[in-house]
């Protein structure tokens, strides 16, 4: 697939003829310099955006043939996403932010599972705090707990430890790979941290819009 965007002056190629396969249950790290298109690739793979040309399949479903409503349904069924910018709802507490997706999916144990995963990321004392009352690192942990609690088939994570101190980052990394191994969850992450990338089954790098396997 390729991704191009039009600017006032010319057409900019962000991803150029990228071909990538990730097996079920595999962990994959995407690395490369800032601005290389890593986050764009992650968003395309998760169905948050559409390529200019090419095909993207999640499982046996070709999401590039779907409209946004169809892609949203696939995301709800299969995908968890940890955004670099957190994407928390400011009017909801940490507990409510984690519970809401499960409640919308009809999960009867949503609150209990939300509490469990917030405990696992070290936020047992922050359940009733709103995003504005949390530090950047704490908001990131809420976002991670939200993604984990939904037990997705595929988890996409954009710099999941980028806003965390070393000790918390290690704890979150362990959670990422525990989910990958125990639940056979496919893990695809963007990271600048070499140690985190090296824990993955496979590493690919982006350079000038092209994907290179390490």
Backbone as CSV, one residue per row, in Angstrom:
resi,resn,N_x,N_y,N_z,CA_x,CA_y,CA_z,C_x,C_y,C_z
1,UNK,0.843,-1.183,0.000,0.000,0.000,0.000,0.885,1.242,0.000
2,UNK,0.288,2.357,-0.392,0.971,3.643,-0.359,0.037,4.682,0.245
3,UNK,0.640,5.721,0.819,-0.134,6.826,1.377,0.497,8.133,0.929
4,UNK,-0.302,8.932,0.219,0.146,10.241,-0.233,-0.862,11.292,0.206
5,UNK,-0.369,12.492,0.479,-1.246,13.608,0.819,-0.859,14.808,-0.041
6,UNK,-1.843,15.611,-0.381,-1.604,16.794,-1.203,-1.366,18.006,-0.317
7,UNK,-0.326,18.747,-0.630,-0.043,20.001,0.053,-0.279,21.143,-0.928
8,UNK,-0.089,22.363,-0.469,-0.303,23.520,-1.334,0.679,23.531,-2.495
9,UNK,1.843,22.905,-2.285,2.896,22.965,-3.303,3.018,21.693,-4.140
10,UNK,2.817,20.535,-3.507,3.008,19.288,-4.253,2.373,18.137,-3.495
11,UNK,2.449,16.951,-4.078,1.956,15.749,-3.417,3.099,15.114,-2.623
12,UNK,2.824,14.818,-1.353,3.834,14.265,-0.452,3.586,12.779,-0.244
13,UNK,4.601,11.958,-0.500,4.506,10.517,-0.273,4.982,10.199,1.144
14,UNK,4.082,9.701,1.961,4.420,9.339,3.342,4.855,7.878,3.420
15,UNK,4.125,6.999,2.747,4.474,5.581,2.678,4.480,5.165,1.218
16,UNK,5.534,4.468,0.811,5.742,4.163,-0.605,5.800,2.655,-0.821
17,UNK,4.707,2.093,-1.330,4.660,0.685,-1.708,5.084,-0.235,-0.555
18,UNK,4.448,-0.046,0.588,4.747,-0.847,1.780,4.029,-2.186,1.701
19,UNK,4.741,-3.261,1.976,4.155,-4.595,2.042,4.553,-5.235,3.363
20,UNK,3.570,-5.686,4.126,3.839,-6.165,5.485,2.831,-7.233,5.871
21,UNK,3.316,-8.299,6.456,2.448,-9.341,6.997,2.797,-9.574,8.463
22,UNK,1.787,-9.596,9.308,1.972,-9.893,10.733,1.107,-11.102,11.054
23,UNK,1.722,-12.145,11.542,0.987,-13.370,11.857,0.219,-13.228,13.158
24,UNK,-0.864,-13.979,13.274,-1.650,-13.971,14.509,-0.767,-14.365,15.686
25,UNK,-0.839,-13.586,16.758,-0.069,-13.868,17.951,1.352,-13.358,17.925
26,UNK,1.770,-12.785,16.820,3.144,-12.283,16.689,3.269,-10.903,17.331
27,UNK,4.484,-10.540,17.742,4.769,-9.183,18.206,5.716,-8.522,17.214
28,UNK,5.380,-7.298,16.810,6.135,-6.580,15.792,6.432,-5.171,16.273
29,UNK,7.684,-4.751,16.143,8.081,-3.377,16.455,8.361,-2.637,15.160
30,UNK,7.835,-1.417,15.065,8.105,-0.531,13.933,8.991,0.599,14.443
31,UNK,10.168,0.732,13.873,11.122,1.735,14.328,11.532,2.630,13.155
32,UNK,12.205,3.728,13.481,12.651,4.658,12.457,12.675,6.068,13.007
33,UNK,13.259,7.000,12.269,13.382,8.381,12.750,12.024,9.074,12.845
34,UNK,11.965,10.148,13.616,10.750,10.935,13.730,10.351,11.463,12.358
35,UNK,9.050,11.429,12.094,8.554,11.920,10.822,8.667,10.945,9.679
36,UNK,9.077,9.710,9.966,9.277,8.727,8.895,7.980,8.066,8.441
37,UNK,6.887,8.250,9.193,5.614,7.655,8.821,5.176,6.498,9.684
38,UNK,5.831,6.295,10.823,5.504,5.156,11.688,4.062,5.233,12.205
39,UNK,3.684,6.387,12.734,2.336,6.538,13.281,1.284,6.468,12.179
40,UNK,1.622,6.986,10.995,0.700,6.885,9.858,0.458,5.425,9.509
41,UNK,1.527,4.631,9.467,1.399,3.211,9.171,0.533,2.520,10.213
42,UNK,0.752,2.828,11.480,-0.012,2.200,12.549,-1.501,2.518,12.398
43,UNK,-1.810,3.782,12.119,-3.206,4.175,11.947,-3.862,3.483,10.758
44,UNK,-3.107,3.314,9.677,-3.634,2.604,8.512,-3.919,1.138,8.837
45,UNK,-2.978,0.495,9.515,-3.149,-0.916,9.855,-4.356,-1.136,10.760
46,UNK,-4.640,-0.164,11.623,-5.758,-0.278,12.561,-7.083,0.162,11.956
47,UNK,-7.064,0.631,10.722,-8.300,1.070,10.087,-8.753,2.449,10.503
48,UNK,-7.845,3.242,11.070,-8.188,4.610,11.459,-8.057,5.576,10.284
49,UNK,-7.412,5.133,9.221,-7.211,5.931,8.023,-7.199,4.970,6.833
50,UNK,-7.286,5.505,5.629,-7.286,4.669,4.427,-6.069,4.992,3.567
51,UNK,-5.475,3.979,2.941,-4.332,4.234,2.063,-4.774,4.887,0.761
52,UNK,-3.861,5.537,0.092,-4.143,6.099,-1.230,-4.364,4.976,-2.231
53,UNK,-3.598,3.921,-2.083,-3.774,2.732,-2.925,-3.296,1.518,-2.170
54,UNK,-3.802,0.356,-2.567,-3.395,-0.887,-1.920,-4.490,-1.465,-1.043
55,UNK,-4.176,-2.583,-0.395,-5.139,-3.310,0.426,-4.594,-3.524,1.830
56,UNK,-5.511,-3.517,2.811,-5.168,-3.859,4.188,-6.197,-4.873,4.675
57,UNK,-5.705,-5.959,5.220,-6.570,-7.009,5.762,-6.347,-7.132,7.264
58,UNK,-7.409,-7.194,8.015,-7.359,-7.559,9.428,-8.067,-8.905,9.555
59,UNK,-7.296,-9.931,9.847,-7.877,-11.268,9.805,-8.300,-11.577,8.382
60,UNK,-9.551,-11.989,8.207,-10.049,-12.313,6.872,-10.906,-11.193,6.296
61,UNK,-10.783,-9.983,6.840,-11.599,-8.869,6.388,-10.731,-7.786,5.741
62,UNK,-11.075,-7.439,4.516,-10.340,-6.405,3.809,-10.960,-5.047,4.170
63,UNK,-10.320,-4.321,5.059,-10.914,-3.088,5.572,-10.821,-1.936,4.580
64,UNK,-9.984,-2.072,3.558,-9.868,-0.995,2.575,-11.088,-0.924,1.664
65,UNK,-11.928,-1.932,1.672,-13.152,-1.898,0.885,-14.342,-1.384,1.694
66,UNK,-14.101,-1.068,2.964,-15.188,-0.664,3.853,-15.259,0.846,4.007
67,UNK,-16.459,1.344,4.331,-16.588,2.739,4.720,-16.213,2.871,6.191
68,UNK,-16.264,4.087,6.729,-15.828,4.293,8.109,-16.670,3.490,9.092
69,UNK,-17.957,3.376,8.824,-18.820,2.606,9.721,-18.395,1.140,9.758
70,UNK,-18.061,0.597,8.601,-17.615,-0.790,8.552,-16.295,-0.991,9.252
71,UNK,-15.357,-0.053,9.033,-14.054,-0.160,9.707,-14.218,-0.033,11.213
72,UNK,-15.134,0.838,11.646,-15.370,1.012,13.086,-15.888,-0.280,13.706
73,UNK,-16.728,-0.992,12.981,-17.252,-2.262,13.488,-16.140,-3.295,13.636
74,UNK,-15.224,-3.329,12.678,-14.088,-4.251,12.761,-13.180,-3.867,13.924
75,UNK,-12.932,-2.568,14.085,-12.094,-2.122,15.207,-12.716,-2.523,16.536
76,UNK,-14.029,-2.355,16.655,-14.698,-2.703,17.911,-14.584,-4.191,18.213
77,UNK,-14.555,-5.001,17.156,-14.493,-6.451,17.329,-13.079,-6.950,17.600
78,UNK,-12.079,-6.339,16.959,-10.747,-6.928,16.944,-9.637,-6.092,17.568
79,UNK,-9.775,-4.767,17.559,-8.625,-3.890,17.742,-8.631,-3.148,19.073
80,UNK,-7.457,-3.087,19.689,-7.187,-2.164,20.784,-6.102,-1.209,20.322
81,UNK,-6.150,0.049,20.786,-5.182,1.039,20.308,-4.748,1.910,21.479
82,UNK,-3.441,2.011,21.664,-2.867,2.926,22.648,-2.314,4.121,21.877
83,UNK,-2.970,5.262,22.023,-2.575,6.454,21.289,-1.467,7.200,22.029
84,UNK,-0.583,7.818,21.265,0.481,8.626,21.859,-0.106,9.833,22.585
85,UNK,-1.272,10.293,22.124,-1.927,11.460,22.728,-3.052,11.068,23.689
86,UNK,-3.067,9.808,24.117,-3.957,9.278,25.155,-5.405,9.105,24.695
87,UNK,-6.041,10.174,24.144,-7.432,10.107,23.687,-8.383,9.711,24.802
88,UNK,-8.190,10.291,25.990,-9.108,10.061,27.096,-10.247,11.080,27.039
89,UNK,-11.410,10.696,27.569,-12.549,11.612,27.642,-12.430,12.438,28.915
90,UNK,-12.329,13.760,28.763,-12.033,14.638,29.898,-13.132,14.651,30.952
91,UNK,-14.357,14.320,30.554,-15.487,14.374,31.494,-15.667,13.078,32.273
92,UNK,-14.824,12.080,32.008,-14.925,10.797,32.688,-13.712,10.557,33.579
93,UNK,-13.915,9.860,34.674,-12.809,9.480,35.554,-11.963,8.410,34.883
94,UNK,-10.835,8.103,35.504,-9.984,7.033,34.975,-10.762,5.723,34.876
95,UNK,-11.505,5.390,35.925,-12.293,4.159,35.932,-13.344,4.177,34.826
96,UNK,-14.006,5.303,34.642,-15.044,5.401,33.613,-14.451,5.335,32.215
97,UNK,-13.274,5.925,32.026,-12.624,5.865,30.723,-12.298,4.427,30.333
98,UNK,-11.875,3.638,31.310,-11.525,2.248,31.025,-12.775,1.380,30.891
99,UNK,-13.796,1.675,31.675,-15.017,0.865,31.661,-15.867,1.077,30.419
100,UNK,-15.908,2.317,29.915,-16.870,2.673,28.878,-16.847,1.773,27.645
101,UNK,-15.686,1.508,27.028,-15.712,0.644,25.828,-16.284,-0.735,26.105
102,UNK,-15.988,-1.289,27.275,-16.521,-2.605,27.615,-18.025,-2.544,27.856
103,UNK,-18.489,-1.474,28.498,-19.925,-1.319,28.728,-20.678,-1.198,27.412
104,UNK,-20.097,-0.445,26.457,-20.727,-0.296,25.149,-20.784,-1.622,24.401
105,UNK,-19.829,-2.502,24.708,-19.796,-3.825,24.072,-20.663,-4.840,24.813
106,UNK,-21.316,-4.409,25.901,-22.196,-5.296,26.644,-21.509,-6.168,27.667
107,UNK,-20.270,-5.825,28.045,-19.515,-6.598,29.025,-20.113,-6.386,30.417
108,UNK,-20.580,-7.466,31.046,-21.237,-7.362,32.352,-20.257,-7.084,33.483
109,UNK,-19.004,-7.497,33.327,-18.002,-7.317,34.367,-17.086,-6.136,34.062
110,UNK,-17.595,-5.143,33.344,-16.763,-4.034,32.882,-16.073,-3.306,34.028
111,UNK,-16.801,-2.966,35.060,-16.215,-2.199,36.161,-15.119,-2.999,36.867
112,UNK,-15.390,-4.275,37.134,-14.399,-5.096,37.816,-13.133,-5.273,37.003
113,UNK,-13.280,-5.495,35.710,-12.112,-5.646,34.858,-11.349,-4.333,34.745
114,UNK,-12.080,-3.221,34.700,-11.421,-1.918,34.626,-10.580,-1.674,35.876
115,UNK,-11.122,-1.981,37.027,-10.381,-1.811,38.275,-9.147,-2.702,38.293
116,UNK,-9.304,-3.932,37.828,-8.193,-4.882,37.802,-7.039,-4.358,36.951
117,UNK,-7.333,-3.861,35.756,-6.269,-3.406,34.878,-5.690,-2.064,35.322
118,UNK,-6.483,-1.217,35.933,-5.928,0.016,36.495,-4.993,-0.310,37.656
119,UNK,-5.322,-1.330,38.431,-4.412,-1.781,39.483,-3.105,-2.289,38.882
120,UNK,-3.211,-3.027,37.781,-2.018,-3.605,37.163,-1.061,-2.544,36.636
121,UNK,-1.579,-1.386,36.245,-0.696,-0.317,35.760,-0.378,0.684,36.868
122,UNK,-0.682,0.319,38.119,-0.271,1.128,39.261,-1.127,2.336,39.552
123,UNK,-2.418,2.281,39.196,-3.297,3.445,39.412,-4.451,3.143,40.363
124,UNK,-4.235,2.255,41.307,-5.287,1.901,42.254,-5.801,3.107,43.037
125,UNK,-4.927,4.099,43.242,-5.317,5.281,44.024,-5.842,6.413,43.146
126,UNK,-6.017,6.154,41.853,-6.418,7.221,40.928,-7.720,6.900,40.195
127,UNK,-8.488,5.955,40.694,-9.679,5.503,39.976,-10.676,6.623,39.716
128,UNK,-10.844,7.512,40.673,-11.870,8.548,40.559,-11.309,9.885,40.082
129,UNK,-10.060,9.909,39.646,-9.459,11.145,39.146,-9.799,11.345,37.669
130,UNK,-9.969,12.597,37.297,-10.225,12.955,35.899,-8.892,13.192,35.188
131,UNK,-8.875,13.091,33.853,-7.613,13.268,33.125,-6.828,14.517,33.506
132,UNK,-7.515,15.641,33.717,-6.817,16.881,34.048,-6.145,16.827,35.418
133,UNK,-6.539,15.854,36.236,-5.932,15.678,37.555,-4.781,14.675,37.526
134,UNK,-4.488,14.133,36.354,-3.447,13.122,36.205,-2.265,13.677,35.428
135,UNK,-1.080,13.189,35.733,0.106,13.560,34.957,0.049,12.892,33.590
136,UNK,0.945,13.301,32.690,0.999,12.677,31.374,1.243,11.189,31.459
137,UNK,2.155,10.781,32.331,2.439,9.360,32.489,1.251,8.589,33.032
138,UNK,0.505,9.201,33.951,-0.686,8.539,34.505,-1.778,8.421,33.451
139,UNK,-1.937,9.453,32.626,-2.925,9.374,31.547,-2.557,8.267,30.563
140,UNK,-1.269,8.140,30.284,-0.830,7.065,29.392,-1.177,5.701,29.971
141,UNK,-1.014,5.548,31.260,-1.335,4.270,31.899,-2.838,3.981,31.867
142,UNK,-3.659,5.018,31.995,-5.108,4.832,31.850,-5.423,4.340,30.436
143,UNK,-4.786,4.960,29.437,-5.019,4.561,28.053,-4.584,3.123,27.805
144,UNK,-3.494,2.719,28.428,-2.999,1.351,28.290,-3.956,0.371,28.972
145,UNK,-4.423,0.725,30.166,-5.386,-0.127,30.869,-6.664,-0.293,30.050
146,UNK,-7.106,0.793,29.418,-8.323,0.735,28.588,-8.142,-0.241,27.426
147,UNK,-6.984,-0.179,26.778,-6.724,-1.080,25.649,-6.617,-2.527,26.109
148,UNK,-5.925,-2.767,27.226,-5.750,-4.127,27.731,-7.072,-4.745,28.165
149,UNK,-7.891,-3.951,28.854,-9.100,-4.480,29.474,-10.083,-5.026,28.448
150,UNK,-10.056,-4.481,27.249,-10.976,-4.945,26.195,-10.525,-6.263,25.581
151,UNK,-9.335,-6.725,25.949,-8.789,-7.996,25.478,-8.904,-8.132,23.949
152,UNK,-8.284,-7.217,23.221,-8.393,-7.236,21.759,-7.617,-8.390,21.139
153,UNK,-8.003,-8.746,19.918,-7.248,-9.742,19.161,-5.940,-9.141,18.656
154,UNK,-5.982,-7.832,18.340,-4.811,-7.120,17.842,-4.660,-5.831,18.641
155,UNK,-3.492,-5.615,19.218,-3.239,-4.396,19.970,-2.193,-3.559,19.247
156,UNK,-2.578,-2.347,18.860,-1.662,-1.388,18.258,-1.276,-0.367,19.314
157,UNK,0.009,-0.077,19.435,0.469,0.847,20.472,1.486,1.821,19.878
158,UNK,1.200,3.112,20.028,2.060,4.164,19.500,2.883,4.752,20.643
159,UNK,4.167,4.409,20.700,5.068,4.845,21.777,4.441,4.586,23.153
160,UNK,4.105,3.334,23.473,3.368,3.036,24.704,4.109,3.376,25.985
161,UNK,5.442,3.453,25.942,6.200,3.778,27.155,6.862,5.153,27.066
162,UNK,6.497,5.920,26.037,7.177,7.183,25.784,7.009,8.242,26.860
163,UNK,5.900,8.193,27.610,5.641,9.199,28.638,5.831,8.657,30.059
164,UNK,6.477,7.507,30.171,6.579,6.849,31.460,8.010,6.858,31.983
165,UNK,8.143,6.857,33.317,9.465,6.722,33.898,9.950,5.288,33.682
166,UNK,11.221,5.045,33.943,11.827,3.756,33.598,11.144,2.587,34.288
167,UNK,10.853,2.723,35.581,10.254,1.609,36.325,8.851,1.306,35.822
168,UNK,8.047,2.349,35.623,6.686,2.149,35.130,6.707,1.651,33.700
169,UNK,7.643,2.168,32.893,7.770,1.715,31.517,8.063,0.228,31.439
170,UNK,8.907,-0.260,32.337,9.217,-1.686,32.366,7.984,-2.502,32.737
171,UNK,7.206,-2.005,33.708,5.988,-2.700,34.126,4.991,-2.780,32.971
172,UNK,4.830,-1.665,32.259,3.897,-1.632,31.138,4.388,-2.538,30.008
173,UNK,5.701,-2.539,29.767,6.255,-3.431,28.742,5.957,-4.884,29.081
174,UNK,6.130,-5.241,30.350,5.835,-6.610,30.772,4.366,-6.951,30.535
175,UNK,3.465,-5.977,30.795,2.049,-6.194,30.554,1.755,-6.404,29.072
176,UNK,2.405,-5.597,28.235,2.220,-5.731,26.789,2.540,-7.146,26.326
177,UNK,3.674,-7.668,26.766,4.104,-8.974,26.287,3.390,-10.115,27.006
178,UNK,2.905,-9.868,28.213,2.079,-10.869,28.883,0.759,-11.040,28.138
179,UNK,0.171,-9.925,27.712,-1.070,-9.980,26.930,-0.817,-10.699,25.609
180,UNK,0.292,-10.391,24.986,0.669,-11.011,23.718,0.797,-12.529,23.873
181,UNK,1.450,-12.965,24.932,1.759,-14.381,25.094,0.613,-15.174,25.711
182,UNK,-0.036,-14.615,26.728,-1.062,-15.360,27.445,-2.379,-15.418,26.680
183,UNK,-2.705,-14.345,25.973,-3.981,-14.284,25.250,-3.814,-14.456,23.752
184,UNK,-2.577,-14.714,23.304,-2.280,-14.852,21.873,-2.710,-13.601,21.112
185,UNK,-2.555,-12.454,21.762,-2.899,-11.179,21.147,-1.764,-10.730,20.231
186,UNK,-2.111,-10.379,19.007,-1.125,-9.835,18.084,-0.756,-8.432,18.552
187,UNK,0.531,-8.148,18.646,1.013,-6.872,19.170,1.831,-6.156,18.100
188,UNK,1.402,-4.947,17.753,2.124,-4.122,16.786,2.392,-2.776,17.434
189,UNK,3.655,-2.424,17.596,3.949,-1.189,18.314,4.994,-0.350,17.595
190,UNK,4.856,0.959,17.779,5.847,1.929,17.330,6.653,2.347,18.550
191,UNK,7.960,2.337,18.435,8.769,2.722,19.585,10.125,3.271,19.152
192,UNK,10.649,4.167,19.979,12.027,4.635,19.821,12.965,3.881,20.759
193,UNK,12.397,3.052,21.630,13.192,2.362,22.642,13.695,1.027,22.096
194,UNK,15.000,0.926,21.927,15.590,-0.266,21.339,15.329,-1.506,22.190
195,UNK,15.381,-1.354,23.513,15.164,-2.512,24.383,13.757,-3.064,24.236
196,UNK,12.777,-2.174,24.071,11.402,-2.617,23.870,11.261,-3.295,22.510
197,UNK,11.847,-2.705,21.485,11.775,-3.293,20.144,12.386,-4.689,20.120
198,UNK,13.493,-4.868,20.830,14.194,-6.147,20.799,13.433,-7.270,21.502
199,UNK,12.418,-6.916,22.286,11.595,-7.940,22.918,10.573,-8.529,21.944
200,UNK,10.385,-7.878,20.808,9.401,-8.331,19.826,9.954,-9.467,18.967
201,UNK,9.048,-10.238,18.382,9.445,-11.331,17.499,10.101,-10.800,16.233
202,UNK,9.683,-9.615,15.812,10.114,-9.086,14.520,10.239,-7.569,14.615
203,UNK,11.230,-6.998,13.934,11.424,-5.546,13.889,11.474,-5.111,12.426
204,UNK,10.726,-4.070,12.100,10.844,-3.446,10.780,11.116,-1.969,10.993
205,UNK,11.816,-1.367,10.056,12.114,0.056,10.155,11.608,0.784,8.923
206,UNK,11.217,2.035,9.111,10.775,2.884,8.011,11.888,3.865,7.686
207,UNK,12.216,3.951,6.409,13.211,4.922,5.951,12.733,5.479,4.624
208,UNK,12.502,6.780,4.579,12.070,7.462,3.355,10.798,6.833,2.787
209,UNK,9.877,6.494,3.682,8.589,5.977,3.249,8.560,4.518,2.875
210,UNK,9.709,3.840,2.993,9.784,2.424,2.655,10.070,1.599,3.901
211,UNK,9.582,0.380,3.880,9.716,-0.493,5.033,10.859,-1.471,4.805
212,UNK,11.748,-1.573,5.810,12.894,-2.471,5.731,12.851,-3.419,6.916
213,UNK,12.999,-4.691,6.697,13.044,-5.653,7.800,14.432,-5.677,8.395
214,UNK,14.490,-5.658,9.743,15.785,-5.679,10.423,16.268,-7.124,10.575
